[in-house]
Amino acid sequence: MPTIRLSPWQLAVAAAIFIVAVSNGSLFAALLGGLDVHSIAGTGFLATLLLLMVLVLVTIFLTIGFGWLLKAVVGLFLVVSAILAYFCNELGIVFDQDMLANIAETVRDNNIAEATELASAPLLLHVLFFGVLPALLLGFVQLQKRNLGRELGVRALVLTAGFVLLAGITLPNYRYITYFGRENSSLEVKATPIYPLISMVKLIRDHLRPERSFQVIDAAAFQRHTLKRKSIGIMVVGETARADHFSMGGYAVKTNPRLENIPGVIFADADSCGTSTLFSVPCMFSMRGRDTYEPDEASSESNVLDILTAAGVKTVWIDNNSSCKNVCNRIENSNLRDEPDEAAALYSDMGYFDEILLQKIEPYLDTDGPDVLIVLHTLGSHGPAYSRRYPAEFGIFKPYCQQASPTDCTTEEVVNAYDNTIAYTDYLLSQLIEKLRTKADAVDTFLFYVSDHGESLGEGGIYLHGLPYAIAPYAQKDVPFIFWASDSFYEDRFATPKFVALADGKHLSHDNISHTLLGIYDVSASSYLQSLDALSSAMDPNRSRRIASANSNK
């Protein structure tokens, strides 16, 4: 191939136009659906937006790229933009601060299994054609050389001309642009790679803020010891389980054949704190509640597990997921992914099936000693490769998707694979309950299950999870609460055994978790709110956060 001679500004402009053109399919589709492109106002808005996106990229390229560095920066943007575009356009993923923080957390946790599952054939082909090959073509580009002063002058002139042109298009149509932009502000998340760039800058800015000093909450918390017997509880933190796929909650497919036949099992749906593990898991154990929860602040103060430990409860965290997201840093903890036994029967795909947790809890079921809370963080229904979350014998709903990318399967296959994960969770929870039953003659026992967030299964062209909370579909926010307790548990706490708030059909939220745990263990703490204790008859029935349009989105 012959050498292509270009000025640096020509390469920057050409690369920016290419990236904007091939990376924004979903943005263009949304704009064309809402804009009247046959009108001057509609055409003006589209031209303003596209020119602004191109100018942002050109400004970046011409500001930091000189000589070989310019080609390196352009090549990097080509590849990264192709990756971002695939997830945004094909799966409906939004790369906001939380999503980028999730990615950083995955890298920090060295979670190779989760990362490799996303490397599907469609992704690799997309990145090859729209990222790698265009980047390789840069090897045939020879940049014209000028002295530094002249080069800087040319770049300044090009950028000035671009922004003058932008102003010339924008100002005559300013009123329409501001109106349409304000009414359709949610479209900004589809602008690739501009929105991810803005999110990255915000994430770096927040990360560089001075570290907060740790604040101890309720260091003087204590158990009142009004209960007659010791308590052993298991709290299961589910992964990516949405409430409307549990047959206990009315789903037509029998995904809970075991739990439905266990007397005393209570089911309720609830609003999650967030739409990602990184946000939801720390939030659900925080004493703040979603309305006032801020990740940086919450990470530098005690959570409910710290308070329970201070009060005298033996609190243990066992992880079969990526990590506890710093929640378990100050209590006894272990992660089964750290040193897996690849020869074990339950080992699969660089990790274990969740059944392994049945073995790991045994040392903590001793009926002597202090009260015990065992927190199990499961792999649950983590996508996109749902079929890798359960042993083959649990592939009961067929045909089910066995591909890494859900876009390679039919909707029926994706839903069946996901439903199999719920059935496997049903099995795990039923086995945990049976283990607790064996201890119920000597101690009070309970199981408390709640998922961190839900999951989109292709509805409206959206897959997986992690969308900004304000625009996320209800499927990513509606999660199940499941509770079971021994008869003695109720007898020890209430005048007569009864199912209280959870059985009354109240709609709950992650805000209820911390206060319910403190209530269960009879802990006196200033941060405890009885109105948020799901097992208290004093629970405020008006605490629901159900979004007004939730029913229509289910």
N, C-alpha and C positions, 0 to 999 in steps of 0.2 A: 504494500500500500504506500502511495507517495506521501511525502511529508506535507503537512498542512501548516502554513505559516499564518499565525494570528497574533494580533496585539493582545496583551493581557486583558484589556477591557472587552475585547470581542469574545474571548474565551469565557469570561465571567458572565457576560450577557447570554451567550448561547447556552451555557450550562444551566443558568438560572431559568431560562425559558423552558428548557427540556425538563428539568426537575418539576417545575410547577405544572407543566402540561401532562406529564405521565403519572404524577403522584396524587392527583386530587380528583379521582373519579367520583367518589361519594360526595365531595363538596360540589362539583359541577352538577351532579344529578339533583342535589337538593336545591341549588340555586336556580336551575332551569325549571324546577317544579314550582318555585315561588315567585320568580321574576317574569315580567312581561318583556322578553328579549326583543320584541318587535317595537317597543316604545323607546324613545330617547332616554328616559329616566332609567329604565331597566338595563339598557345597553351601557349607559354611563356608569351605573353601579358595578356591573360586571367588569368593565374596563378598568375602573378605579381599583377594584380588589386585586385583579390579576397583576396590574402594573405595580401595586404596592408590594405584593408578594415577591415579584421578580426583583424589585429594587432592594428589598431587605437582603435577599441572597447576594445580589451584586455588591452591595455595600460590604457585606461580610467578606466576600472573596477579595475585593480590591483593597480592603483595609488590612488584612492579615497575610495576603498571598503575594509573594514576589518570587519570580523564577520558578525553580522546581517546587517550592513550597506552595505556590498557587495551584499547580497541577495536583499536588498531594491533597490539598484541602478540597478542591473540586471533586477529586476521585472519592474521597471519604464521604462527601455529601451525596454523591451519586449512589453509593452502596447503602448508606444508612437511610436515605430517603426511600429507596426501593423497599427496604425492610419495613419501615414505618408505613409506607403506602399499602403494602400487602395486608398488614394487620388492621389498618384503618378501613380500607375499602372492602376487604373480603370478610373480615370478622367483626367489624364495628367497634374495634378497640380504640380507646381514646388515651393518648399519651400525655396525661396531666401530671402534676407533681406527685400524686399518690402512685400512679402507675410507674413513673420513673424511679420512685423510691422503692417500689416492689422489685423492679429489675435490679437495682443496686443491692437490695437485700438478698436476692437470689444469688448474685455474684459473691457477696460477702459470705453467705452460708455455703458456698461451693456446691450449690444444688444442681449438679450436672443433669440428673434425671429429668427435672422439670424443664430445664433449658432444651435438652435434646428432643423432648416430646414435641416442641413447637417447630422443630426443623423438618417440616413435611416436604414432600416432593413439589407441591404447588408453590410453596414459599421459595424453595431453592431455585426453581425454574424462573420465577418472577424476578428474584434478585439477580440471577445470571443475566437475563435479557435486558433488564432495565437499570441494573447497577454495575455489575462486574464488567460486562462487555463494553458499555460506554466508558467506563473508567479505563479499560485497557486501551481504548482508542486514543486516550490522552498521550500514549507513548509515541504516537505519530504526529503529535502537535509540536511545532517549533515556535516558541514565543519570540516575538520581535523584541530586541533589546534597545533601550534608550538610557541616557544617563538619568540618575535618580531624580534630579530636579524636574526634568521634562516629563518623566513618567508620572511623578506625583501630580504635576499640572494637568496632564491628560486625564488621570483618574478623577481629579477634582472636577474637571469640566464635564466628564461623562455623568458623574453623580449629580452635579448641579442641573444638567440638562434633563436628567431623569425626574428629579423632584419638581422642576419647573413644569414638565409635561404632566406630572401627576396633579399638581395644583391646577393646571389649566383644564383638566378633565373633571376634577373634583368640585371646584368652586361653583361653576354654573349649576351643578346638580346637588349641591350640598344638602339642601333640605330633604330630598328624597333619600340620599345616601344615609344620613343620620337616622331618618325614620326607619328605613328598611333594616339598617344595621342594628338599631335598638330592638326592633320587634323580632329579629332573627339572630340574636346574639349567640344562641346555642350553636350556630353553624361554625363559629370560630374554632371549635375543637376538631373540625375536619380539615383545617388548613395545614397541609403537610409540605415541608417540615417546619413551618413557621411556628405553629402552636407548640409542638414538642420543644423547639428551641426556647420559646418563652418560658415554658414549664421548667426546663433545665436551668435556666438562669435563676428563676425563683428558688429552685431546690438548692442550688449552690449558695445563693444568698442566705437562705435559712440555715444551711449547714455551717456557714462561717460565723454565725452569731455566737457570742460568748456562751460557753456551757454554763447551764444553771447549776446552782448548788442544790444538793438533794434535800427535799423537805420530807421529814418524817410525819406521817399522819397517824394519829391515835396510837402513839407509842405506849400509852397506859391502858389500852384495851384489855379486857379480861372476860373470861367466861363466868357467868353467874352461878353455874353448877346447880341450877334448879331442876335439871333433867335427871332422871333416875338411872339411866344406863349410858354407857359409852356409845358414841356414834362413829360409824365408818361410812363415808360417802364417796361415791365415784362421780366426778363431773367429766363428761365427755364433750370436748370441743370439736364439733363436726366441721367438715370442710365442704363448702360449696353445695350444701343441701338446701333446696328450696321447699317451702312448706307445702306447696300445691302438688307435689309429687309423692306425698305420704298418704297412703290409703286410709290411715287413721284419721286424717283430716278431710276425707271425702273424695280422694282421688280414685277414679274408676279402676285403675290397674292395681292389683293386689301386691303392693310393694312392702306391706307390713304384715305378712301372714302370721308371724310369731308374736310380735308385740300385741297384736289385736286379740290374741288368745290368752294373754297374761292378765289376770285380774288386777285392778288397781292402777294400771298404766294410764297416765293422763297426757293428753295432747293439746297443745295450743299453738297458734301461730303468733309471730312477733315481728316487729321491725328491727332490722339489724342496725348496728351503729354506722357501718360503712359498707362498701362493696368490694373490699379487698382484705386479705388476711392481715397485711401490715397495719392497716388502720383499725380493723374491727377487733382483733384479738386484744391489743392493749386497751382499747376503749371499753370492751365488755367487762374487763376486770378493774377498770378505773372507778373511783368514787365520784367522778365528775358528772357523768351522764353526757349524752351526745350533744346537748345544747351548748355546753360549756367546755367540751373536750377539745384540747389542743395537743397534738402528739408531743411536741417539745416539752410542754409543761408537765404533761402526764408522765413522761418518761423520767422526770426528775423528782417524782414524789411517790409515796407509798401507794400500792394498790391493795385490793381486798385480800390477796394471798399474803401480803406482808402483814396486814392487820390480823388475820387469822393466826399467823405464826406467832406474832407478838402476844396474842391472847392465850396461847398454849396449845393450839391445834397443830398436829404434825401434818404439814402440807407438802405434798410431793408432786412434781410435774414430770410426766413421762411423754416424750415426743416421738411420734412416728411421721412427722411432717418436716418442713424445712427448719423451723426453730420456734421458740416461744415468743419471739419478737420482744425480748428483754423483760417480759412479764415475770419469768421465773428466776431472774438473776440472783435473787437474794434468798431463795429457798432451795431445798434439795431438788435436783433435776438431773435428767439424763436424756440423751437423744439417740434413738436406736439407729439412726443413719450414720452416726459417727464412725463406728467400727462394725459394720454388718457382717454376719456370718453367711457367706455366699453359698455354703453347702446346706444351710437350713431349709427345711421343707417349705417354710412360709416366705422364703426369700424370692423376690421377683423384681426385675427391672431396676436394679441398683438400690433396692429397698425392700421393705417387708409389706406383706398384706397386713391389714389392721388386726387380724386375729392374733398376731404376735403379742399384743397387749394383754391378752388373757393370761399369758404365762408371766408377764412382767409384773403384774399386780400382786402375785401370791405373797411376796415377803411383807406386804403392808396390810394383810388381812388378819393379823394377830389380834385376838380379842382383848389382850391385856394392853396396858399403857394408856396414853392420852387419846383423845379423839383424833380421827384421821380423815383427811381429805386427799383423795388421789385424783389429779387432773390428767386426763389422757387427751393428747392432741392427735387426732387421727388424720390420715390421708383422705379418707372419706370419698367424696365424689369429684376430686380435683381433675379438671380437664387439661388439655382437650382429649387426651387418650383415656376415655372413661373405661374402656374394656381392660385396661391394665390395672385397675383398682380392685379386682376381685378374682379369685380362683376360677378356673374354667367351669366348674360345676355350678357356679352362680350366674352363668350366662343363660338365664331362664327365659328372658323375653327376647324373642327372635323375630326377624333377623336383627342383629345389633352391629353397630359400626365398630370395625376393628382397625380403622385407619387413624393415623396421628392427627390428621386435620379433619374436623367435622364437615368441612365444605366438600370433602370427597365422598360423603355418604348422603343418603336420603334423610329427610326429616324423621321418618319412622325409625330408621336405624340409629340415628343419634339419640332419640328419645329412649329407645329400648336399651341402649348401652348405659345411658344415664340412670334409667330405672333399675337396672341390675345393680348399680352401685348403692342405690337406696335399699334394695333388698338385702345386700350384703351388710349394710349398716344395721338393718333390722336384725339380722342374725347376730352380729357382734353385741348389740345392746341386750338382746335376749339372753345371751350367754353370760354377760356381766351381771345381769339381774339374778340368774341362777346361782352364780358364785356368791352373791350377797345374801341370797335366801339361806344358804348353808350356814351363815353366821347369825341369822336373825333370832335364833333362840337365846343367844348370849348378848347381842348388841343391837342397837337401832341401826338400820341400814337404809341407804337411799341411792338412787341413780338419777342424775340430772344431765340431760343432753340438750345442747343448743348448738346450732350451726353458726359459723362466723358471718356468712353472707350467702346469697343465692347464686343463681347461674342462668344465663340466657342460652337457649338451645336452638337458636336460629329464628326466633320470632322477630319479624321486622328486619331480617337480615343481620341480626346481632347475635354474636356468640360469646361464650365465656362470661367474664365479669370485670369489674374495675372501672365502669363508667362513673363520671362525677355524680355524686348522690342526687343532685338536683334534677338531672336529666336521665338517670338510670331507670330502666323499666322496673316494675314492681317485682318481677321474677328475681332480680338481683338483690332485693332488700327484704323479701318476705321469707322468714326462716322459721323452722320448727322448734318448739320447746317440748321436751318429753320428760315426764317425771314419774318415778316409781319409788315407793317407800314401803318398808315392812309395816305390819299392823302395829307393832310396838312403837314405831316411830311416831305414828299419829297419837297413840294412847299416851305417850310420854309428853306430848306437846299440846294436846287439846283435850277438853273435857270428854268428848266422845270422838271416836275416829270419824273423820269427815274429809271430803275433798273441798277445799276452800277456793281461793281465787282462781287457780288454774282450771278447776273444773267448772267454773261459772261461765266459761266462754269469753272471758275478758281478753281483749287484745293487748299483748304485752310488748316489751321492747328489751333490748340489751341492757337498758338502764336498770331493769329489775334484778339482774344477776347478782351483783355484789351485795345488795341489801338482803336478798333472799338467802345467800350463803351465810351472812352474819346472823340472820334470824334463826337459821337451822341449827347453828352451833351455839346459840344463846349467848352471843357476844355483846357485851356492853361497850359501845363505841360512839363517840360524838358524831361521827360521819354517817351512822346508820339512820335510815329513814324508813319508818314502818309503812309509810304510804307506798313505798316501792318494793316492799317485801311481798313477793307473789304468793307466799303461803300465809299471809296475814289477812284476816277478815277486814282489817282497816285499810287495805290497799285502795288507793284513790282510783275509782272507775273512770276518771276523766284523763288519765295519764296516757291514753293511746295517742300514737303519732300517725295513725293511718292517714295517708294522703287522700284528699277528697276524691281523686279520680282513680284510686287504687282498684276498685272493683272492675272498672272498665278496662284496666290494663292487665288483669290476671289472665 
